[in-house]
Amino acid sequence: MASLQELLAQRADLEKKIADAQREERSAAIAKVRTLMAEFGLTAADVAGRGAAPRAKAGTGAKVPAKYRNAATGETWSGRGLQPKWLRAALADGRKLEDFAV
């Protein structure tokens, strides 16, 4: 069985070999990217995606106005997604959805 010192020395040697291999592969990848950029006439901005980006759909991320409001607390719901707890509880108590319409 190998001693602790021998195992630590082996680990240090492996870590050095791993770092060397990573540097070599990184250099090769950079050279390949540069060759492709020159071949296709690309710039760093093209590669980084800062060029003409596709536009988002109109209305994406816009807030939807509230359709229902809890008069007691002021909480609102747009009518999209799951019903909030306050509305579910009120409907379970026999109230109607129209009672909360804005």
Secondary structure by P-SEA (a helix, b strand, c coil): cccaaaaaaaaaaaaaaaaaaaaaaaaaaaaaaaaaaaaaccccccccccccccccccccccccccccccccccccccccccccaaaaaaaaaccccccccc
